[in-house]
Amino acid sequence: MDKQHQQQLSLAKCPRQRYNEWIFRDVPSDITIEVSGGMFALHKFPLVSRSGRIRKLVAEHRDSDISKIELVSLPGGAESFELAAKFCYGVNFEITSANVAQLYCVSDYLEMTDEFSKNNLSSRAEEYIDSIVCKNLEMCVEVLQQCENLLPLADELKIVSRCIDAIASKACVEQIASSFSRLEYSSSGRLHMNRQAKCDGDWWIEDLSVLRIDLYQRVITAMKCRGVRPESIGVSLMNYAQKELTKKSSLWNPSRQPKVEEVASSNGPENLVVETIIGLLPVEKLVVPISFLFGLLRSAVILDCTVASRLDLERRIGSQLDLATLDDLLVPSFRHAGDTLFDVDTVHRILVSFSQQDDSEDDLDDASVFESDSPHSPSQSALFKVSKLVDNYLAEIAPDANLKLNKFIAIADTLPPHARTIHDGLYRAVDIYLKAHQGLSDPDRKKLCQLVDFQKLSQEAGAHAAQNERLPLQSIVQVLYFEQLRLRNTLSCSNPDDDHKPMHPSWRISSGALSASMSPRDNYASLRRENRELKLELARLRMRLNDLEKEHVCMKRHMERSNSRKFMSSFSKKISKLNLFGRSSSRGSSSPSKHSERTDSKMTERT
């Protein structure tokens, strides 16, 4: 085709026909190409000279003088074929990141390779991808977007894999360069990383959020293999999830419970998004905030994601539960109309995961074990934080009329006994439950109150429990006994000549002698447990001592005025006759007689 013909080539849309007609001036078209979305009146020679597929079709029908060819499932439809036809006719157009994927796929479909013509469309498109696209991260993302409608052919031609590898490699290199730029010398002359400096190597996070979830998953997986920082992966996952899931405000807003029809209509691509993001979360702790994990959990509950995904998410939350807040734990329940307001079962599984993780820390090496036994170690601090969190959670769900007693007890019993040094929060939750469930039977009330160690109540909580009519009588008598014991210990401290009695009669210290029948590992574990119990008991004693020192001054003045010594002596003799108590855990004790109940209640009023 000479230059004169190239200049005369034009695209004319015929108003009376549903196709585009390529024409040479004074040269009629001799073939019609039909593709999905349009018909093209063209000439055989330019097409046959470049396209091996059209050459074969024309050769097969040479005797019948074929005038129409239908190209089924041509990638990209009429738009892609129009570009290929322009290339065959020699019309100049620009190859860009927005059309190179289409050109590469249509050139493969039409067999426009160098075998039929030198510098054909296939080689030109491939050269553009290798030399231009793969050197620019933004262009790679744009090409991947185009490939979403060209799969699986774009994958077979390795367009997708080349762009993904280029993105991962480029992000890794830029992150390393950014890390070097943050290096600086400290005042001591040592080289260190300035963590407060802004990291500019993660600008790609916003670009990746436009990808479809399947391609996004492959990009993040490649980045992990290339060594991109877990923190950057976490930020990218958060950004992607919030963009996809906030399209339905109910999925990400913990303060608004979605309607049933919203939940039913949301089981679509959101399911795949949530499950994929859960699977892509880095294994390192604290990479993403726990509030984000709870947001994913709410979405997983609403969308009814797979059990494996939810269990994985619950395990991740359990590993850092000490960072959670009460609002995080209040996961709404969407299962049944008569169920509890909040998903208690999910929270119970999270607490079990946290407790098992705490137990697994006992099997670490020697140095880490001794460090975890320290009252100020992170694991012990985490236990205290989670115990307060659980007590507040129990108080929040206790008023729910549909909350069964066994579920309430299961939540409270999940943590080990040494997790709570003070039982004020647990007592408050039990009291709220008793107030909201006044129809509980006496055995159920006793079973519920056995959760509370009344010896670990503060003075204010003990005073409240002593006058709480909702508690079983046996629990009230236990409270009175421990209050009397606390007063006696206070008096002993104020009179140094008297024989000192232990503040905690149940505190027993083992000799620590190693048994010959036990293995060295068991002996070591036993000593560690005893060491932990002793340190916890010392911590409790310090807290009690601080309280007693405050109470002592006021109590001494009061007793001097009212001659309380004689009263406490007679009170001790009457209480000792009941012989009901060892520790608060002695749950088989019999109840006092009705006469004793009336006597104790009168004495309490007088006190």
C-alpha positions as CSV (number, residue, x, y, z in Angstrom):
1,M,0.0,0.0,0.0
2,D,1.6,3.3,-1.1
3,K,1.6,6.6,0.8
4,Q,-1.2,8.0,-1.4
5,H,-3.5,5.2,-0.5
6,Q,-2.6,5.6,3.2
7,Q,-3.6,9.3,3.0
8,Q,-6.9,8.4,1.3
9,L,-7.8,5.9,3.9
10,S,-10.6,7.1,6.1
11,L,-13.3,5.7,8.4
12,A,-16.8,6.5,7.4
13,K,-19.9,5.6,9.4
14,C,-22.8,4.8,7.1
15,P,-26.1,6.2,8.6
16,R,-28.2,3.5,7.1
17,Q,-26.1,0.5,8.1
18,R,-25.0,-0.8,11.5
19,Y,-21.4,-1.1,10.7
20,N,-18.2,0.9,10.1
21,E,-16.9,0.9,6.5
22,W,-13.2,1.3,5.7
23,I,-12.9,2.5,2.1
24,F,-10.3,3.4,-0.4
25,R,-11.3,6.2,-2.7
26,D,-12.5,4.5,-5.9
27,V,-11.8,1.0,-4.4
28,P,-14.9,-0.9,-3.2
29,S,-14.7,-3.1,-0.1
30,D,-14.7,-6.8,-0.8
31,I,-15.1,-8.4,2.7
32,T,-17.2,-7.8,5.7
33,I,-15.9,-8.6,9.2
34,E,-18.5,-9.2,11.9
35,V,-17.4,-9.1,15.5
36,S,-19.4,-8.7,18.8
37,G,-20.5,-5.1,18.8
38,G,-20.2,-4.2,15.1
39,M,-19.6,-5.0,11.5
40,F,-16.7,-3.7,9.3
41,A,-16.6,-3.4,5.5
42,L,-13.0,-3.8,4.6
43,H,-10.5,-5.1,1.9
44,K,-9.0,-8.5,1.9
45,F,-5.4,-7.6,1.0
46,P,-4.4,-5.4,4.0
47,L,-6.0,-7.9,6.4
48,V,-4.6,-11.1,4.8
49,S,-1.1,-9.6,4.6
50,R,-1.0,-9.1,8.4
51,S,-3.4,-11.6,10.0
52,G,-2.7,-15.3,9.8
53,R,-6.2,-16.2,11.1
54,I,-8.0,-14.2,8.4
55,R,-5.6,-15.5,5.7
56,K,-6.5,-19.1,6.7
57,L,-10.2,-18.3,6.7
58,V,-10.0,-16.7,3.2
59,A,-7.9,-19.6,1.9
60,E,-10.5,-22.1,3.1
61,H,-13.2,-20.4,1.1
62,R,-11.2,-19.4,-2.0
63,D,-13.5,-21.3,-4.4
64,S,-16.7,-19.8,-3.0
65,D,-15.3,-16.3,-3.0
66,I,-16.0,-15.5,0.7
67,S,-17.4,-12.0,1.4
68,K,-18.2,-12.2,5.1
69,I,-16.2,-13.5,8.1
70,E,-17.5,-13.8,11.6
71,L,-14.9,-13.6,14.4
72,V,-16.4,-15.2,17.5
73,S,-15.1,-14.3,21.0
74,L,-12.6,-11.8,19.8
75,P,-11.0,-10.3,22.9
76,G,-12.0,-6.7,23.4
77,G,-14.8,-6.8,20.9
78,A,-15.2,-4.1,18.2
79,E,-12.9,-1.6,19.8
80,S,-10.0,-4.0,19.8
81,F,-10.6,-5.1,16.2
82,E,-10.8,-1.5,15.0
83,L,-7.3,-0.8,16.4
84,A,-6.1,-4.0,14.7
85,A,-7.7,-3.0,11.4
86,K,-6.0,0.4,11.6
87,F,-2.7,-1.3,12.1
88,C,-3.3,-3.5,9.0
89,Y,-4.2,-0.4,6.9
90,G,-1.2,1.5,8.2
91,V,-3.1,4.2,10.0
92,N,-1.0,5.7,12.7
93,F,-2.2,5.6,16.3
94,E,-0.5,5.6,19.6
95,I,0.1,2.5,21.7
96,T,-0.6,3.4,25.4
97,S,-1.0,1.6,28.7
98,A,-4.7,1.9,28.2
99,N,-4.8,-0.2,25.0
100,V,-1.6,-2.2,24.9
101,A,-3.3,-5.2,26.7
102,Q,-6.1,-5.2,24.1
103,L,-3.7,-5.0,21.2
104,Y,-1.6,-7.8,22.6
105,C,-4.6,-10.1,23.0
106,V,-6.2,-9.3,19.7
107,S,-2.9,-9.7,17.9
108,D,-2.7,-13.2,19.4
109,Y,-6.3,-14.0,18.4
110,L,-5.7,-12.7,14.8
111,E,-2.2,-14.3,14.7
112,M,-0.6,-11.0,13.8
113,T,2.9,-12.2,14.4
114,D,6.2,-11.6,12.6
115,E,5.7,-14.9,10.8
116,F,3.3,-13.2,8.5
117,S,4.7,-9.6,8.5
118,K,7.7,-8.0,9.9
119,N,7.2,-5.8,13.0
120,N,3.7,-7.0,13.3
121,L,1.3,-5.9,16.0
122,S,2.2,-8.7,18.4
123,S,5.9,-7.9,18.5
124,R,5.1,-4.1,18.8
125,A,2.8,-4.6,21.7
126,E,5.1,-7.0,23.5
127,E,8.0,-4.6,23.1
128,Y,5.9,-1.7,24.5
129,I,5.1,-3.8,27.6
130,D,8.7,-4.8,28.2
131,S,10.4,-1.5,27.6
132,I,7.7,1.0,28.7
133,V,5.0,-0.5,31.0
134,C,7.2,-2.8,33.2
135,K,9.4,0.1,34.1
136,N,6.5,2.2,35.5
137,L,4.4,1.1,38.4
138,E,1.4,3.3,37.6
139,M,1.3,2.0,34.0
140,C,1.5,-1.6,35.3
141,V,-1.6,-1.0,37.5
142,E,-3.4,0.5,34.5
143,V,-2.6,-2.5,32.3
144,L,-3.8,-4.8,35.0
145,Q,-7.1,-3.0,35.1
146,Q,-7.4,-3.5,31.3
147,C,-6.6,-7.2,31.8
148,E,-9.6,-7.7,34.1
149,N,-11.9,-8.0,31.0
150,L,-9.3,-10.0,28.9
151,L,-8.8,-13.0,31.2
152,P,-7.9,-15.8,30.8
153,L,-6.1,-14.9,27.6
154,A,-4.1,-12.1,29.2
155,D,-2.9,-14.5,31.8
156,E,-1.9,-17.1,29.2
157,L,0.1,-14.5,27.4
158,K,1.8,-13.6,30.7
159,I,0.8,-10.0,30.6
160,V,-0.6,-10.2,34.1
161,S,2.4,-12.0,35.6
162,R,4.9,-9.6,34.0
163,C,3.0,-6.6,35.4
164,I,2.6,-8.1,38.8
165,D,6.3,-9.0,39.0
166,A,7.2,-5.5,37.9
167,I,4.9,-3.9,40.6
168,A,6.4,-6.0,43.4
169,S,9.9,-5.4,42.3
170,K,9.4,-1.7,41.9
171,A,7.7,-1.3,45.3
172,C,10.5,-3.2,47.0
173,V,13.2,-1.2,45.4
174,E,11.5,2.1,46.2
175,Q,10.9,1.0,49.8
176,I,14.6,0.1,50.2
177,A,15.6,3.5,48.7
178,S,13.2,5.2,51.1
179,S,14.7,3.4,54.0
180,F,18.2,4.5,53.1
181,S,17.0,8.1,52.9
182,R,15.7,7.8,56.5
183,L,19.1,6.7,57.9
184,E,20.8,9.3,60.0
185,Y,23.5,9.6,62.7
186,S,22.5,10.0,66.3
187,S,24.3,12.2,68.8
188,S,26.5,9.3,69.8
189,G,27.7,8.9,66.2
190,R,25.8,5.6,65.6
191,L,23.8,5.1,62.4
192,H,20.0,4.5,63.1
193,M,16.6,4.7,61.3
194,N,14.5,7.8,61.8
195,R,11.1,6.3,62.3
196,Q,9.4,9.7,62.6
197,A,10.4,10.7,59.1
198,K,7.7,10.3,56.5
199,C,8.2,7.2,54.4
200,D,7.6,8.1,50.7
201,G,8.1,4.6,49.4
202,D,4.5,3.5,50.0
203,W,2.8,5.8,47.5
204,W,1.7,2.8,45.5
205,I,-0.9,1.9,48.2
206,E,-3.5,4.2,46.8
207,D,-2.9,3.0,43.2
208,L,-3.4,-0.7,44.1
209,S,-6.8,0.0,45.5
210,V,-8.4,0.2,42.0
211,L,-7.6,-3.4,41.2
212,R,-10.1,-6.2,41.3
213,I,-9.7,-8.4,44.3
214,D,-8.3,-11.4,42.5
215,L,-5.5,-9.4,40.8
216,Y,-5.0,-7.4,44.0
217,Q,-4.4,-10.7,45.9
218,R,-1.8,-11.8,43.4
219,V,0.0,-8.4,43.7
220,I,0.1,-8.5,47.5
221,T,1.3,-12.1,47.5
222,A,4.1,-11.2,45.1
223,M,5.1,-8.2,47.3
224,K,5.3,-10.5,50.3
225,C,7.7,-12.8,48.4
226,R,9.8,-9.9,47.4
227,G,10.2,-8.7,51.0
228,V,8.0,-5.6,51.2
229,R,7.5,-4.5,54.8
230,P,4.6,-6.1,56.6
231,E,3.5,-2.6,57.9
232,S,3.2,-1.5,54.3
233,I,1.2,-4.6,53.4
234,G,-1.1,-3.9,56.4
235,V,-1.7,-0.3,55.4
236,S,-2.5,-1.4,51.9
237,L,-5.0,-4.0,53.1
238,M,-6.7,-1.5,55.3
239,N,-7.0,1.0,52.5
240,Y,-8.4,-1.6,50.1
241,A,-10.9,-3.0,52.6
242,Q,-12.2,0.3,53.6
243,K,-12.7,1.4,50.0
244,E,-14.5,-1.9,49.1
245,L,-16.5,-2.5,52.3
246,T,-17.6,1.1,53.1
247,K,-19.7,0.9,49.9
248,K,-22.2,-0.7,52.2
249,S,-22.1,1.5,55.3
250,S,-23.6,-1.2,57.5
251,L,-20.7,-3.5,56.9
252,W,-18.2,-1.1,58.4
253,N,-20.2,1.0,60.9
254,P,-20.2,-0.7,64.3
255,S,-22.8,1.7,65.6
256,R,-25.5,0.7,63.2
257,Q,-27.0,-2.7,62.9
258,P,-27.9,-3.5,59.2
259,K,-31.4,-4.6,58.3
260,V,-32.1,-8.2,57.4
261,E,-32.6,-7.4,53.7
262,E,-29.3,-5.6,53.6
263,V,-27.6,-8.7,55.0
264,A,-29.3,-11.0,52.5
265,S,-28.4,-8.8,49.5
266,S,-24.8,-8.4,50.5
267,N,-23.7,-12.0,49.9
268,G,-21.8,-11.3,46.7
269,P,-18.3,-10.0,45.9
270,E,-18.0,-8.6,49.5
271,N,-17.7,-12.2,50.8
272,L,-14.7,-12.7,48.6
273,V,-13.1,-9.4,49.5
274,V,-13.3,-10.1,53.3
275,E,-12.1,-13.7,53.0
276,T,-9.2,-12.7,50.7
277,I,-8.1,-9.8,53.0
278,I,-8.2,-12.1,56.0
279,G,-5.9,-14.6,54.2
280,L,-3.5,-11.8,53.1
281,L,-3.0,-10.4,56.7
282,P,0.7,-10.5,57.7
283,V,1.6,-13.1,60.3
284,E,3.4,-10.5,62.4
285,K,1.5,-9.0,65.4
286,L,0.6,-5.3,65.7
287,V,0.9,-4.7,62.0
288,V,-2.7,-3.6,61.7
289,P,-4.8,-2.1,64.5
290,I,-7.1,-4.4,66.4
291,S,-10.0,-2.1,65.6
292,F,-9.5,-3.0,61.9
293,L,-9.5,-6.7,62.8
294,F,-12.8,-6.3,64.6
295,G,-14.2,-4.4,61.7
296,L,-13.3,-7.3,59.5
297,L,-14.9,-9.7,62.0
298,R,-18.2,-7.8,61.9
299,S,-18.2,-7.9,58.1
300,A,-17.4,-11.6,58.2
301,V,-20.3,-12.2,60.6
302,I,-22.7,-10.2,58.5
303,L,-21.7,-11.7,55.2
304,D,-21.6,-15.3,56.7
305,C,-18.0,-15.9,55.5
306,T,-16.3,-19.3,55.8
307,V,-15.7,-20.8,59.2
308,A,-12.0,-21.0,58.5
309,S,-11.7,-17.3,57.8
310,R,-13.6,-16.3,60.9
311,L,-11.5,-18.7,63.1
312,D,-8.3,-17.3,61.6
313,L,-9.5,-13.8,62.4
314,E,-10.5,-14.7,65.9
315,R,-7.1,-16.2,66.5
316,R,-5.4,-13.1,65.4
317,I,-7.6,-10.9,67.6
318,G,-6.9,-13.2,70.6
319,S,-3.2,-12.8,70.2
320,Q,-3.5,-9.1,70.9
321,L,-6.7,-8.9,72.9
322,D,-5.1,-6.7,75.6
323,L,-5.2,-3.8,73.1
324,A,-9.0,-4.1,72.5
325,T,-11.7,-1.8,73.9
326,L,-15.2,-2.6,75.1
327,D,-16.7,-1.2,71.9
328,D,-14.5,-3.6,69.9
329,L,-16.0,-6.6,71.8
330,L,-19.6,-5.6,71.3
331,V,-20.0,-7.5,68.0
332,P,-23.7,-7.5,67.1
333,S,-25.5,-10.8,66.6
334,F,-27.3,-11.3,63.3
335,R,-28.3,-14.9,63.4
336,H,-31.8,-15.3,65.0
337,A,-34.4,-12.9,66.1
338,G,-34.6,-14.5,69.6
339,D,-30.8,-14.6,70.1
340,T,-28.7,-12.3,72.3
341,L,-28.1,-8.7,71.2
342,F,-24.3,-9.3,70.9
343,D,-22.4,-12.3,69.5
344,V,-21.4,-13.9,72.8
345,D,-20.1,-17.1,71.2
346,T,-17.6,-15.3,69.0
347,V,-16.2,-13.4,72.0
348,H,-16.0,-16.6,74.0
349,R,-13.9,-18.2,71.2
350,I,-11.6,-15.1,71.1
351,L,-11.1,-15.4,74.9
352,V,-10.3,-19.1,74.6
353,S,-7.8,-18.3,72.0
354,F,-6.2,-15.6,74.2
355,S,-6.1,-18.0,77.2
356,Q,-4.5,-20.8,75.1
357,Q,-1.9,-18.3,73.8
358,D,-1.2,-17.3,77.4
359,D,-0.7,-21.0,78.3
360,S,1.5,-21.7,75.3
361,E,3.9,-19.0,76.6
362,D,4.8,-21.4,79.5
363,D,6.7,-23.6,77.0
364,L,9.3,-21.0,76.0
365,D,12.9,-21.0,76.8
366,D,14.3,-20.4,80.3
367,A,15.0,-16.6,79.9
368,S,11.6,-15.8,78.5
369,V,9.8,-18.0,81.1
370,F,11.3,-16.1,84.0
371,E,10.5,-12.8,82.2
372,S,6.9,-13.8,81.7
373,D,6.6,-14.8,85.4
374,S,7.4,-11.3,86.5
375,P,4.3,-9.3,87.7
376,H,5.4,-6.5,85.4
377,S,6.0,-8.6,82.3
378,P,3.9,-8.0,79.2
379,S,2.0,-11.3,79.5
380,Q,0.9,-10.6,83.0
381,S,0.0,-7.1,82.2
382,A,-2.1,-8.4,79.3
383,L,-3.9,-10.7,81.6
384,F,-4.8,-7.9,84.0
385,K,-6.0,-5.7,81.1
386,V,-8.1,-8.5,79.6
387,S,-9.6,-9.4,82.9
388,K,-10.9,-5.8,83.3
389,L,-12.1,-5.8,79.7
390,V,-14.0,-9.1,80.3
391,D,-15.6,-7.8,83.5
392,N,-16.8,-4.6,81.7
393,Y,-18.1,-6.8,78.8
394,L,-20.0,-9.0,81.2
395,A,-21.6,-6.0,82.8
396,E,-22.6,-4.7,79.4
397,I,-24.3,-7.9,78.2
398,A,-25.7,-8.9,81.6
399,P,-29.0,-7.0,81.2
400,D,-29.9,-9.0,78.0
401,A,-32.9,-11.1,78.9
402,N,-31.9,-13.7,76.3
403,L,-28.4,-14.3,77.8
404,K,-28.3,-17.8,79.2
405,L,-26.6,-18.4,82.5
406,N,-24.2,-21.0,81.1
407,K,-22.9,-18.5,78.5
408,F,-22.4,-15.8,81.1
409,I,-20.5,-18.2,83.3
410,A,-18.5,-19.5,80.3
411,I,-17.3,-16.0,79.5
412,A,-16.3,-15.3,83.2
413,D,-14.5,-18.6,83.6
414,T,-12.4,-18.4,80.5
415,L,-9.6,-16.5,82.2
416,P,-7.3,-18.3,84.7
417,P,-7.9,-17.6,88.4
418,H,-4.7,-15.5,88.7
419,A,-5.9,-13.0,86.1
420,R,-8.0,-11.1,88.6
421,T,-6.4,-9.6,91.7
422,I,-9.6,-7.7,92.6
423,H,-13.1,-9.1,91.9
424,D,-15.0,-5.8,92.1
425,G,-15.7,-5.7,88.3
426,L,-16.9,-9.3,88.3
427,Y,-19.1,-8.8,91.3
428,R,-20.7,-5.8,89.6
429,A,-21.4,-7.8,86.5
430,V,-22.9,-10.6,88.6
431,D,-25.1,-8.2,90.5
432,I,-26.4,-6.7,87.2
433,Y,-27.2,-10.1,85.9
434,L,-29.1,-11.0,89.1
435,K,-31.0,-7.7,88.9
436,A,-32.0,-8.4,85.2
437,H,-32.8,-12.1,85.8
438,Q,-34.9,-12.1,88.9
439,G,-36.5,-15.4,88.1
440,L,-33.3,-17.4,88.7
441,S,-33.6,-20.4,91.0
442,D,-31.6,-20.6,94.2
443,P,-29.2,-23.2,92.8
444,D,-28.5,-21.0,89.8
445,R,-28.0,-17.9,92.0
446,K,-25.5,-19.9,94.1
447,K,-23.8,-21.2,91.0
448,L,-23.5,-17.6,89.6
449,C,-22.1,-16.2,92.8
450,Q,-19.5,-18.9,93.0
451,L,-17.7,-17.0,90.3
452,V,-16.8,-14.2,92.7
453,D,-14.1,-14.6,95.3
454,F,-15.6,-12.4,98.0
455,Q,-12.2,-12.3,99.8
456,K,-10.9,-10.3,96.8
457,L,-13.5,-7.5,97.1
458,S,-12.5,-4.0,98.0
459,Q,-13.9,-2.4,101.1
460,E,-16.6,-0.5,99.1
461,A,-17.6,-3.6,97.2
462,G,-17.7,-5.7,100.3
463,A,-19.9,-3.2,102.1
464,H,-22.3,-3.2,99.1
465,A,-22.3,-7.0,98.9
466,A,-23.1,-7.3,102.7
467,Q,-26.3,-5.4,102.1
468,N,-27.2,-6.9,98.7
469,E,-30.5,-8.7,99.1
470,R,-30.1,-10.3,95.6
471,L,-27.2,-12.4,96.7
472,P,-27.8,-15.8,98.3
473,L,-27.6,-15.9,102.1
474,Q,-24.5,-18.1,102.1
475,S,-22.7,-15.5,100.0
476,I,-23.7,-12.7,102.3
477,V,-22.4,-14.6,105.3
478,Q,-19.1,-15.1,103.5
479,V,-18.8,-11.4,102.8
480,L,-19.5,-10.7,106.5
481,Y,-16.9,-13.2,107.6
482,F,-14.2,-11.8,105.3
483,E,-15.0,-8.3,106.5
484,Q,-14.7,-9.4,110.1
485,L,-11.4,-11.1,109.2
486,R,-10.2,-7.9,107.6
487,L,-11.0,-5.9,110.7
488,R,-9.2,-8.4,112.9
489,N,-6.1,-8.2,110.7
490,T,-6.3,-4.4,111.0
491,L,-6.4,-4.6,114.7
492,S,-3.5,-7.0,114.8
493,C,-1.5,-4.5,112.8
494,S,-2.4,-1.7,115.2
495,N,-1.2,-3.8,118.2
496,P,2.4,-5.1,117.6
497,D,2.4,-7.0,120.9
498,D,-0.4,-9.3,119.7
499,D,0.3,-12.5,117.8
500,H,0.2,-11.7,114.1
501,K,-2.1,-13.9,112.1
502,P,-1.9,-14.2,108.3
503,M,-4.1,-11.9,106.4
504,H,-5.0,-14.6,104.0
505,P,-5.6,-17.9,105.8
506,S,-5.7,-19.8,102.6
507,W,-2.2,-18.7,101.6
508,R,0.0,-21.8,101.8
509,I,3.6,-21.8,100.6
510,S,5.0,-25.2,99.5
511,S,8.4,-26.3,100.5
512,G,9.6,-26.4,96.9
513,A,11.3,-29.7,97.4
514,L,11.8,-31.6,94.2
515,S,10.2,-35.0,94.0
516,A,12.4,-37.8,92.8
517,S,9.5,-39.3,90.8
518,M,9.0,-36.2,88.8
519,S,10.9,-35.4,85.7
520,P,13.3,-32.4,85.6
521,R,10.9,-30.6,83.2
522,D,7.9,-31.2,85.5
523,N,9.9,-30.1,88.6
524,Y,10.9,-26.9,86.8
525,A,7.3,-26.2,85.7
526,S,6.1,-26.8,89.3
527,L,8.6,-24.3,90.6
528,R,7.6,-21.8,88.0
529,R,4.0,-22.1,89.0
530,E,4.8,-21.7,92.7
531,N,6.9,-18.7,91.9
532,R,4.1,-17.1,89.9
533,E,1.6,-17.8,92.7
534,L,3.9,-16.3,95.4
535,K,4.5,-13.2,93.3
536,L,0.8,-12.7,92.7
537,E,0.0,-13.2,96.3
538,L,2.7,-10.6,97.2
539,A,1.1,-8.2,94.7
540,R,-2.3,-8.7,96.4
541,L,-0.8,-8.1,99.8
542,R,0.8,-4.9,98.7
543,M,-2.6,-3.7,97.4
544,R,-4.4,-4.8,100.6
545,L,-1.7,-3.1,102.7
546,N,-2.2,0.2,101.0
547,D,-5.9,0.0,101.6
548,L,-5.5,-1.0,105.2
549,E,-3.1,1.8,105.9
550,K,-5.7,4.2,104.7
551,E,-8.5,2.5,106.8
552,H,-6.4,2.2,110.0
553,V,-6.4,5.8,111.0
554,C,-10.2,6.3,110.6
555,M,-11.0,3.0,112.2
556,K,-8.8,3.5,115.2
557,R,-10.6,6.8,116.0
558,H,-14.0,5.2,115.5
559,M,-13.2,2.2,117.7
560,E,-11.8,4.4,120.5
561,R,-15.1,6.3,120.7
562,S,-17.5,3.3,120.5
563,N,-15.5,0.8,122.4
564,S,-15.6,-1.5,119.4
565,R,-13.1,-4.0,120.7
566,K,-15.7,-5.7,123.0
567,F,-18.2,-5.8,120.2
568,M,-15.8,-7.4,117.7
569,S,-14.9,-10.0,120.2
570,S,-18.5,-11.1,120.7
571,F,-19.1,-10.9,117.0
572,S,-16.1,-13.2,116.3
573,K,-17.4,-15.8,118.8
574,K,-20.8,-16.0,117.2
575,I,-19.5,-16.1,113.6
576,S,-17.0,-18.9,114.5
577,K,-19.8,-21.1,115.6
578,L,-21.1,-21.3,112.1
579,N,-18.0,-23.1,110.9
580,L,-18.9,-22.6,107.2
581,F,-15.8,-21.2,105.6
582,G,-12.4,-22.1,104.4
583,R,-12.0,-20.2,101.2
584,S,-14.7,-18.7,99.1
585,S,-14.1,-21.6,96.7
586,S,-15.6,-24.1,99.3
587,R,-18.8,-24.5,97.4
588,G,-20.1,-27.5,99.4
589,S,-20.8,-25.7,102.6
590,S,-24.2,-26.0,104.1
591,S,-26.5,-23.0,104.6
592,P,-27.0,-21.5,108.1
593,S,-30.3,-21.9,109.9
594,K,-33.1,-19.4,109.6
595,H,-32.5,-18.3,113.1
596,S,-28.8,-17.5,112.3
597,E,-29.9,-15.6,109.2
598,R,-32.1,-13.3,111.2
599,T,-29.4,-12.9,113.8
600,D,-26.7,-12.0,111.2
601,S,-29.0,-9.6,109.4
602,K,-29.7,-7.8,112.7
603,M,-26.0,-7.6,113.5
604,T,-25.3,-6.3,110.0
605,E,-27.8,-3.5,110.5
606,R,-26.2,-2.6,113.8
607,T,-22.8,-2.5,112.3
